């Protein structure tokens, strides 16, 4: 729970949940579904299990986990891990940190998700 709290402290917000719907993943996004340039985390019973980023809409990125392509190893792995956690009776929440577009270096926009992802993974070291 402590690691999840670290994400909440820097501005991550609850954005939705994963569910097992007859052996298939189902996602319900309650906010940020159309947001682009977003950092997100999957939290299983308060434990951060995955951190990722996308330049696409959050809903589009989540669909990749629901229906992974044959060569999409990250999507395949996360699909299995999410289903395993849900099968075990765990709750899996999606937290998100949207890029508000306010960070700049000179005239260049800094993508907050891209800037933070590697360091958050290094510090939190999700399984």
N, C-alpha and C positions, 0 to 999 in steps of 0.2 A: 504494500500500500504506500510505503514511503516514496518509492520511485514514481508511482502514479502522481502522488502529491507534488513531486518536483515538476512534473509536466504542467499540472494545473497552476502552479505558482508562476510559471513563465507565460501563461496565457492560453494554454490548451483548454478547449471547452468540450463537453460531451456533445457528440455529433450524431450518435446513433448506436445501433446494436446489431450483432449477428445472431441468426437463429438457424436451427436445423429444421428444415421443412421436408420431411419424408426422405432424409438422406441427402438433400441438396441444400446448399447455403442460400439463405435469404437475408438480405440486408434491409434495415429500416433506418434511413437517415432522417434525423429530426431538424438538422440545420447544416448549412454550408454545402448542400448537395451540388449546387451549381458553381461553387467557388473553384477558381483555378489557382495554381501556385500555392499549394497547401501542403502542410506537413501533417501527418496523421499517425496515430498509434492504435494498436489493438491491445486491449487490456483485459486480461482473463482473471476474474475474481480479484481485481486490484493489482495484479502483477503485469507489468509491461512485457508483452511477448513479441512485439514487432513494432518497428518505427519505419515509416516510409515517406516519400514525397511524390507529388505529381504536378505536372504543369497543365494537365487536363482537368476537367471537372471532377470533383471528388466522386460523384455518382458513377462516372465513366470508369474511373480507376477501380472502384469497388466491384464493378461488373466483371473485371478481369479475374478477380479472386473467385467469384461465383462460378464462372465458366472458363477455366483456364485452357489456353491452347496447348497442343501437344508439346511444343517446344518452350513454353513459358515456365521455366523451372521454379522461379520465385512464386508465381501464382499457383502452381501445382502444389508446392510445399506448403504454402500458407492455407490453401484450400483444405488440405489434409489436416493440418494442425488445428485449424478452426473447427472442423467437423469433429475431430477427436476431443477437443475441449468441450464442445457442446454435448457430445455423446456422454461425456463424463459428468454432465449436469452442471457445468460451469457457465457463468454468464460472461459473455464477451462484448465489451463496450468499445466503441470507436471514439477516440478523442481527436480533435483537430485544432490546428493553429493556422488560421488563414493569414495570407500576406496582405497587409492593408495598403501596400503600395507606397508607403511613406519613406522607406529607407532608400537613400541615394548616396552615391559616391561621386561627387561632381555632378555631371549630367546623367550618370548611369544609375539605373534602378538596380538595387540589390534584391535578389530573390531570397526572401527570408527562409523559405523551406530548404532551398539548396544550401544556404549558408549554415544552417543549424543541424541538418540531418546527421552528418558524420560525427559531430561532437556529441550530440545527444546519444547516439548509439555507443560511442566510446565510453561515455560516463555511465550510462544506465546498463550497458552490456546485457541486452535482453537475450533469453535463451534461444 
